[in-house]
């Protein structure tokens, strides 16, 4: 990324106080890790920062620090509170409220059909003022943000587009997109370091997890030199690589599939060798008596490939 882009982003962060960060639906580990790390870093600047996703974060990203801060709306949550519940004609007669000490009770009086929903179906949505500055992380199109992106509410918002996908449409007021990078996390790490923003141990761990997942534990051939450079800096910050990295199943093949494939290949080779030996010792071709000795018990058992230690 060029220094001019970094400068524009820094000037925008310094100018605006109401800042939001958004990710697309069902974000990958890399996207969520980058967004949360940016959130944690900007939060130390005394800004009002929020982070949102149109969908509930999946279990694959539940280990990231700050995942509990992810909302389903943009803004700091200082605006109106909307209580929503399923409704069919005839179920509700009227809605009123009562006050009880320090509580305001909303009373939904049942109609002639009765209320056919329970407490779990009730939704609470906290609205807020539209952000002045919005970082969009990992979305090829603004429509990937789903209900988070409202043209009318965000018409005056400065939008920063951060991504590494070749299909990114280049939207936004500030575009920080490069498909030469192997992860979005390395791009965000480089941004924070270049701007001299704080990366604490939590943000460093998130970024390291994001880079590791996006590069399939650095085994992908497209792993960039910047990824290795950022990992070195993050580890010096205190981040530690997990002994057994849990990769996002949508980004990298599972290791057990490789083991199963290897087992099947070994078993096939064993069967072929046995058939070859039997054909060479066939009593029909050699006129010898039939050998009734059975093969060893473990002849057809799959052999587990344990890998090489020469790395």
C-alpha positions as a Markdown table, in Angstrom:
| # | Residue | x | y | z |
|---|---|---|---|---|
| 1 | Unk | 0.0 | 0.0 | 0.0 |
| 2 | Unk | 1.2 | 3.5 | -0.7 |
| 3 | Unk | 1.9 | 6.1 | 2.0 |
| 4 | Unk | -0.8 | 8.4 | 0.6 |
| 5 | Unk | -3.5 | 5.9 | 1.4 |
| 6 | Unk | -2.2 | 5.5 | 4.9 |
| 7 | Unk | -2.1 | 9.2 | 5.3 |
| 8 | Unk | -5.7 | 9.6 | 4.2 |
| 9 | Unk | -6.9 | 7.0 | 6.6 |
| 10 | Unk | -5.0 | 8.6 | 9.5 |
| 11 | Unk | -6.4 | 12.0 | 8.7 |
| 12 | Unk | -9.9 | 10.5 | 8.6 |
| 13 | Unk | -9.5 | 8.8 | 12.0 |
| 14 | Unk | -8.2 | 12.0 | 13.6 |
| 15 | Unk | -11.0 | 14.0 | 12.1 |
| 16 | Unk | -14.0 | 11.9 | 13.1 |
| 17 | Unk | -15.1 | 10.7 | 16.5 |
| 18 | Unk | -18.0 | 8.4 | 15.6 |
| 19 | Unk | -16.3 | 5.4 | 13.8 |
| 20 | Unk | -17.8 | 2.0 | 12.8 |
| 21 | Unk | -16.3 | -1.2 | 11.4 |
| 22 | Unk | -18.3 | -3.6 | 9.4 |
| 23 | Unk | -17.8 | -7.1 | 8.0 |
| 24 | Unk | -19.9 | -9.1 | 5.5 |
| 25 | Unk | -22.3 | -11.9 | 6.3 |
| 26 | Unk | -20.6 | -15.0 | 7.9 |
| 27 | Unk | -17.1 | -13.5 | 8.0 |
| 28 | Unk | -14.1 | -15.7 | 7.7 |
| 29 | Unk | -11.5 | -15.9 | 10.4 |
| 30 | Unk | -9.2 | -13.5 | 8.5 |
| 31 | Unk | -11.9 | -10.9 | 8.0 |
| 32 | Unk | -13.2 | -11.0 | 11.6 |
| 33 | Unk | -9.7 | -11.0 | 13.1 |
| 34 | Unk | -8.7 | -8.0 | 11.0 |
| 35 | Unk | -11.9 | -6.1 | 11.9 |
| 36 | Unk | -11.6 | -6.8 | 15.6 |
| 37 | Unk | -7.9 | -5.9 | 15.7 |
| 38 | Unk | -8.7 | -2.6 | 14.0 |
| 39 | Unk | -11.6 | -2.0 | 16.5 |
| 40 | Unk | -9.3 | -2.7 | 19.5 |
| 41 | Unk | -6.6 | -0.4 | 18.3 |
| 42 | Unk | -8.8 | 2.5 | 17.4 |
| 43 | Unk | -10.6 | 2.2 | 20.8 |
| 44 | Unk | -7.4 | 3.2 | 22.5 |
| 45 | Unk | -7.5 | 6.6 | 20.8 |
| 46 | Unk | -10.5 | 7.7 | 22.8 |
| 47 | Unk | -12.9 | 7.5 | 19.9 |
| 48 | Unk | -16.5 | 6.2 | 19.9 |
| 49 | Unk | -16.0 | 2.9 | 18.0 |
| 50 | Unk | -18.5 | 0.1 | 17.1 |
| 51 | Unk | -18.2 | -3.1 | 15.2 |
| 52 | Unk | -21.0 | -4.9 | 13.4 |
| 53 | Unk | -21.9 | -7.9 | 11.3 |
| 54 | Unk | -25.2 | -8.6 | 9.5 |
| 55 | Unk | -25.1 | -12.2 | 10.9 |
| 56 | Unk | -24.3 | -13.7 | 14.2 |
| 57 | Unk | -20.5 | -14.6 | 14.3 |
| 58 | Unk | -20.0 | -18.4 | 13.6 |
| 59 | Unk | -18.3 | -20.7 | 16.1 |
| 60 | Unk | -15.1 | -20.7 | 14.0 |
| 61 | Unk | -14.3 | -17.2 | 15.1 |
| 62 | Unk | -15.5 | -17.4 | 18.7 |
| 63 | Unk | -12.0 | -17.6 | 20.1 |
| 64 | Unk | -11.1 | -14.1 | 18.8 |
| 65 | Unk | -10.7 | -11.4 | 21.4 |
| 66 | Unk | -13.6 | -8.8 | 21.3 |
| 67 | Unk | -16.0 | -11.1 | 19.5 |
| 68 | Unk | -18.6 | -10.3 | 22.2 |
| 69 | Unk | -18.5 | -6.6 | 21.1 |
| 70 | Unk | -19.9 | -7.4 | 17.6 |
| 71 | Unk | -23.4 | -5.9 | 17.1 |
| 72 | Unk | -26.0 | -6.4 | 14.4 |
| 73 | Unk | -26.4 | -2.6 | 13.8 |
| 74 | Unk | -24.0 | 0.2 | 13.0 |
| 75 | Unk | -23.4 | 3.0 | 15.5 |
| 76 | Unk | -22.6 | 3.2 | 19.2 |
| 77 | Unk | -26.0 | 2.0 | 20.4 |
| 78 | Unk | -26.9 | 5.4 | 22.0 |
| 79 | Unk | -30.1 | 5.9 | 20.0 |
| 80 | Unk | -33.6 | 4.5 | 20.2 |
| 81 | Unk | -34.4 | 1.0 | 21.5 |
| 82 | Unk | -36.8 | -0.9 | 19.3 |
| 83 | Unk | -38.6 | -4.0 | 20.7 |
| 84 | Unk | -39.9 | -6.3 | 17.9 |
| 85 | Unk | -42.1 | -9.4 | 18.0 |
| 86 | Unk | -44.0 | -11.5 | 15.5 |
| 87 | Unk | -47.5 | -10.2 | 14.8 |
| 88 | Unk | -50.6 | -11.6 | 13.1 |
| 89 | Unk | -53.9 | -9.7 | 12.7 |
| 90 | Unk | -56.1 | -10.3 | 15.7 |
| 91 | Unk | -53.4 | -11.4 | 18.1 |
| 92 | Unk | -52.9 | -8.0 | 19.8 |
| 93 | Unk | -55.6 | -5.7 | 21.2 |
| 94 | Unk | -53.4 | -2.9 | 22.3 |
| 95 | Unk | -49.9 | -1.9 | 23.5 |
| 96 | Unk | -49.4 | 0.2 | 26.7 |
| 97 | Unk | -46.9 | 0.7 | 29.4 |
| 98 | Unk | -46.6 | 1.0 | 33.1 |
| 99 | Unk | -43.9 | 2.3 | 35.4 |
| 100 | Unk | -42.6 | 0.2 | 38.3 |
| 101 | Unk | -39.9 | 1.8 | 40.4 |
| 102 | Unk | -36.9 | 2.1 | 38.0 |
| 103 | Unk | -38.5 | 0.0 | 35.3 |
| 104 | Unk | -40.7 | 0.8 | 32.3 |
| 105 | Unk | -43.0 | -2.1 | 31.5 |
| 106 | Unk | -44.3 | -2.5 | 27.9 |
| 107 | Unk | -47.6 | -4.3 | 28.1 |
| 108 | Unk | -48.8 | -6.2 | 25.0 |
| 109 | Unk | -52.5 | -7.0 | 25.6 |
| 110 | Unk | -53.6 | -10.2 | 23.8 |
| 111 | Unk | -56.4 | -10.0 | 21.3 |
| 112 | Unk | -59.1 | -12.6 | 20.6 |
| 113 | Unk | -56.7 | -14.9 | 18.9 |
| 114 | Unk | -54.2 | -14.8 | 21.7 |
| 115 | Unk | -50.4 | -14.3 | 21.5 |
| 116 | Unk | -48.7 | -17.1 | 19.6 |
| 117 | Unk | -45.1 | -16.2 | 20.3 |
| 118 | Unk | -42.9 | -16.6 | 23.3 |
| 119 | Unk | -40.1 | -14.5 | 24.9 |
| 120 | Unk | -37.4 | -16.0 | 22.7 |
| 121 | Unk | -39.1 | -14.5 | 19.6 |
| 122 | Unk | -38.8 | -11.0 | 20.9 |
| 123 | Unk | -36.0 | -8.9 | 19.4 |
| 124 | Unk | -34.3 | -5.8 | 20.9 |
| 125 | Unk | -32.5 | -3.5 | 18.5 |
| 126 | Unk | -30.5 | -0.5 | 19.7 |
| 127 | Unk | -30.1 | 2.2 | 17.2 |
| 128 | Unk | -27.6 | 5.0 | 17.0 |
| 129 | Unk | -26.4 | 8.0 | 15.0 |
| 130 | Unk | -24.9 | 7.1 | 11.6 |
| 131 | Unk | -21.1 | 6.8 | 11.8 |
| 132 | Unk | -19.0 | 9.5 | 10.4 |
| 133 | Unk | -16.3 | 7.1 | 9.3 |
| 134 | Unk | -17.0 | 3.5 | 8.3 |
| 135 | Unk | -14.4 | 0.8 | 7.7 |
| 136 | Unk | -15.6 | -2.1 | 5.6 |
| 137 | Unk | -13.5 | -5.2 | 6.0 |
| 138 | Unk | -13.4 | -8.0 | 3.5 |
| 139 | Unk | -16.6 | -7.2 | 1.5 |
| 140 | Unk | -16.3 | -7.3 | -2.3 |
| 141 | Unk | -19.5 | -5.2 | -2.7 |
| 142 | Unk | -21.2 | -2.9 | -0.2 |
| 143 | Unk | -24.3 | -5.1 | -0.7 |
| 144 | Unk | -22.4 | -7.9 | 1.1 |
| 145 | Unk | -23.1 | -5.9 | 4.3 |
| 146 | Unk | -26.8 | -6.7 | 4.0 |
| 147 | Unk | -29.0 | -4.7 | 6.2 |
| 148 | Unk | -26.0 | -2.8 | 7.7 |
| 149 | Unk | -25.7 | -0.7 | 4.6 |
| 150 | Unk | -28.4 | 1.8 | 4.2 |
| 151 | Unk | -27.7 | 4.4 | 1.4 |
| 152 | Unk | -29.9 | 7.1 | 3.1 |
| 153 | Unk | -28.3 | 6.7 | 6.5 |
| 154 | Unk | -24.8 | 6.5 | 5.2 |
| 155 | Unk | -24.9 | 9.1 | 2.5 |
| 156 | Unk | -22.7 | 11.5 | 4.5 |
| 157 | Unk | -20.4 | 8.7 | 5.9 |
| 158 | Unk | -16.8 | 8.5 | 4.7 |
| 159 | Unk | -16.2 | 4.9 | 3.7 |
| 160 | Unk | -12.9 | 3.0 | 3.8 |
| 161 | Unk | -12.7 | -0.2 | 1.8 |
| 162 | Unk | -10.1 | -2.7 | 3.0 |
| 163 | Unk | -9.8 | -6.0 | 1.2 |
| 164 | Unk | -7.5 | -8.4 | -0.7 |
| 165 | Unk | -10.0 | -10.1 | -3.1 |
| 166 | Unk | -9.5 | -9.8 | -6.8 |
| 167 | Unk | -13.2 | -9.3 | -7.3 |
| 168 | Unk | -13.5 | -6.2 | -5.1 |
| 169 | Unk | -15.4 | -3.5 | -6.9 |
| 170 | Unk | -13.2 | -0.7 | -5.6 |
| 171 | Unk | -16.0 | 1.2 | -3.9 |
| 172 | Unk | -15.5 | 3.8 | -1.1 |
| 173 | Unk | -13.9 | 7.2 | -0.5 |
| 174 | Unk | -10.6 | 5.6 | 0.5 |
| 175 | Unk | -9.7 | 2.3 | -1.2 |
| 176 | Unk | -7.1 | 0.0 | 0.4 |
| 177 | Unk | -7.4 | -3.1 | -1.7 |
| 178 | Unk | -4.6 | -5.4 | -3.1 |
| 179 | Unk | -5.0 | -9.0 | -4.3 |
| 180 | Unk | -1.2 | -9.4 | -3.9 |
| 181 | Unk | -1.7 | -9.8 | -0.2 |
| 182 | Unk | -2.4 | -13.2 | 1.2 |
| 183 | Unk | -4.6 | -12.0 | 4.0 |
| 184 | Unk | -6.5 | -8.9 | 5.2 |
| 185 | Unk | -5.0 | -9.3 | 8.6 |
| 186 | Unk | -1.5 | -8.6 | 7.3 |
| 187 | Unk | -2.9 | -5.5 | 5.6 |
| 188 | Unk | -4.5 | -4.2 | 8.8 |
| 189 | Unk | -1.3 | -5.1 | 10.8 |
| 190 | Unk | 0.8 | -3.1 | 8.3 |
| 191 | Unk | -1.7 | -0.2 | 8.5 |
| 192 | Unk | -1.6 | 0.0 | 12.3 |
| 193 | Unk | 2.2 | -0.3 | 12.4 |
| 194 | Unk | 2.6 | 2.3 | 9.7 |
| 195 | Unk | 0.4 | 4.7 | 11.6 |
| 196 | Unk | 2.2 | 4.0 | 14.9 |
| 197 | Unk | -1.1 | 2.9 | 16.5 |
| 198 | Unk | -1.0 | 0.6 | 19.5 |
| 199 | Unk | -1.2 | -3.2 | 18.9 |
| 200 | Unk | -1.7 | -4.8 | 22.3 |
| 201 | Unk | -1.4 | -8.6 | 22.9 |
| 202 | Unk | -5.1 | -9.2 | 22.2 |
| 203 | Unk | -5.0 | -7.4 | 18.8 |
| 204 | Unk | -1.7 | -9.1 | 18.0 |
| 205 | Unk | -3.1 | -12.6 | 18.8 |
| 206 | Unk | -6.2 | -11.8 | 16.6 |
| 207 | Unk | -4.0 | -10.7 | 13.6 |
| 208 | Unk | -1.8 | -13.8 | 14.0 |
| 209 | Unk | -4.8 | -16.1 | 13.9 |
| 210 | Unk | -6.2 | -14.3 | 10.9 |
| 211 | Unk | -2.9 | -14.6 | 8.9 |
| 212 | Unk | -2.4 | -18.2 | 9.9 |
| 213 | Unk | -6.0 | -19.2 | 8.8 |
| 214 | Unk | -5.8 | -17.3 | 5.5 |
| 215 | Unk | -2.5 | -18.8 | 4.5 |
| 216 | Unk | -3.4 | -22.3 | 5.7 |
| 217 | Unk | -0.7 | -22.2 | 8.3 |
| 218 | Unk | 1.7 | -20.5 | 5.8 |
| 219 | Unk | 1.5 | -23.5 | 3.4 |
| 220 | Unk | -0.4 | -21.7 | 0.6 |
| 221 | Unk | 2.0 | -20.9 | -2.2 |
| 222 | Unk | 0.5 | -17.4 | -2.5 |
| 223 | Unk | 1.6 | -16.4 | 1.1 |
| 224 | Unk | 3.2 | -13.0 | 0.7 |
| 225 | Unk | 6.4 | -11.7 | 2.1 |
| 226 | Unk | 4.5 | -9.1 | 4.0 |
| 227 | Unk | 2.7 | -11.9 | 5.9 |
| 228 | Unk | 5.9 | -13.3 | 7.2 |
| 229 | Unk | 7.2 | -9.8 | 8.1 |
| 230 | Unk | 4.0 | -9.0 | 10.0 |
| 231 | Unk | 4.0 | -12.3 | 11.9 |
| 232 | Unk | 7.6 | -11.6 | 13.1 |
| 233 | Unk | 6.5 | -8.2 | 14.4 |
| 234 | Unk | 3.3 | -9.6 | 16.0 |
| 235 | Unk | 5.3 | -12.4 | 17.7 |
| 236 | Unk | 7.7 | -9.9 | 19.1 |
| 237 | Unk | 4.7 | -8.0 | 20.5 |
| 238 | Unk | 3.8 | -11.2 | 22.4 |
| 239 | Unk | 1.5 | -13.1 | 20.1 |
| 240 | Unk | 2.0 | -16.9 | 20.1 |
| 241 | Unk | 1.3 | -19.4 | 17.4 |
| 242 | Unk | -1.0 | -22.2 | 18.5 |
| 243 | Unk | 0.5 | -25.6 | 18.5 |
| 244 | Unk | -2.4 | -26.9 | 16.4 |
| 245 | Unk | -4.1 | -24.0 | 14.5 |
| 246 | Unk | -7.8 | -24.5 | 13.9 |
| 247 | Unk | -8.3 | -23.4 | 10.3 |
| 248 | Unk | -11.5 | -22.1 | 8.9 |
| 249 | Unk | -13.0 | -25.1 | 7.0 |
| 250 | Unk | -14.1 | -22.7 | 4.2 |
| 251 | Unk | -10.5 | -21.6 | 3.6 |
| 252 | Unk | -8.3 | -24.6 | 4.0 |
| 253 | Unk | -8.6 | -28.4 | 3.5 |
| 254 | Unk | -8.8 | -30.5 | 6.6 |
| 255 | Unk | -5.7 | -32.4 | 7.6 |
| 256 | Unk | -7.7 | -35.6 | 8.3 |
| 257 | Unk | -8.8 | -35.7 | 4.6 |
| 258 | Unk | -5.2 | -35.9 | 3.6 |
| 259 | Unk | -4.6 | -38.7 | 6.1 |
| 260 | Unk | -7.6 | -40.7 | 4.8 |
| 261 | Unk | -6.5 | -40.2 | 1.2 |
| 262 | Unk | -3.0 | -41.4 | 2.1 |
| 263 | Unk | -4.4 | -44.5 | 3.8 |
| 264 | Unk | -6.5 | -45.4 | 0.8 |
| 265 | Unk | -3.5 | -45.0 | -1.5 |
| 266 | Unk | -1.4 | -47.3 | 0.7 |
| 267 | Unk | -4.2 | -49.9 | 0.9 |
| 268 | Unk | -4.6 | -49.8 | -2.9 |
| 269 | Unk | -0.8 | -50.4 | -3.4 |
| 270 | Unk | -0.9 | -53.3 | -0.9 |
| 271 | Unk | -3.7 | -55.0 | -2.8 |
| 272 | Unk | -1.9 | -54.5 | -6.1 |
| 273 | Unk | 1.3 | -56.0 | -4.7 |
| 274 | Unk | -0.6 | -59.0 | -3.3 |
| 275 | Unk | -2.4 | -59.7 | -6.6 |
| 276 | Unk | 1.0 | -59.4 | -8.4 |
| 277 | Unk | 2.6 | -62.0 | -6.1 |
| 278 | Unk | -0.4 | -64.4 | -6.4 |
| 279 | Unk | -0.3 | -64.2 | -10.2 |
| 280 | Unk | 3.4 | -64.9 | -10.3 |
| 281 | Unk | 3.0 | -68.0 | -8.0 |
| 282 | Unk | -0.2 | -69.3 | -9.6 |
| 283 | Unk | -0.3 | -73.1 | -9.6 |
| 284 | Unk | -1.9 | -73.0 | -13.0 |
| 285 | Unk | 1.0 | -71.3 | -14.6 |
| 286 | Unk | 3.7 | -73.2 | -12.7 |
| 287 | Unk | 2.1 | -76.6 | -12.3 |
| 288 | Unk | 2.9 | -76.5 | -8.6 |
| 289 | Unk | 0.5 | -77.6 | -5.8 |
| 290 | Unk | -1.7 | -74.9 | -4.4 |
| 291 | Unk | -0.3 | -73.1 | -1.4 |
| 292 | Unk | -3.0 | -73.0 | 1.3 |
| 293 | Unk | -1.0 | -70.8 | 3.7 |
| 294 | Unk | -3.1 | -67.6 | 4.4 |
| 295 | Unk | -1.5 | -64.2 | 4.2 |
| 296 | Unk | -0.5 | -62.4 | 7.5 |
| 297 | Unk | -3.4 | -60.9 | 9.5 |
| 298 | Unk | -2.2 | -57.3 | 9.0 |
| 299 | Unk | -1.6 | -57.7 | 5.2 |
| 300 | Unk | -4.6 | -55.5 | 4.2 |
| 301 | Unk | -4.7 | -53.2 | 7.3 |
| 302 | Unk | -4.1 | -49.5 | 6.3 |
| 303 | Unk | -0.8 | -48.1 | 7.4 |
| 304 | Unk | -1.0 | -44.6 | 9.0 |
| 305 | Unk | 1.2 | -41.9 | 7.4 |
| 306 | Unk | 3.0 | -40.1 | 10.2 |
| 307 | Unk | 4.8 | -37.5 | 8.1 |
| 308 | Unk | 8.4 | -36.5 | 8.0 |
| 309 | Unk | 10.3 | -34.8 | 10.7 |
| 310 | Unk | 12.9 | -33.4 | 8.3 |
| 311 | Unk | 11.7 | -29.8 | 8.2 |
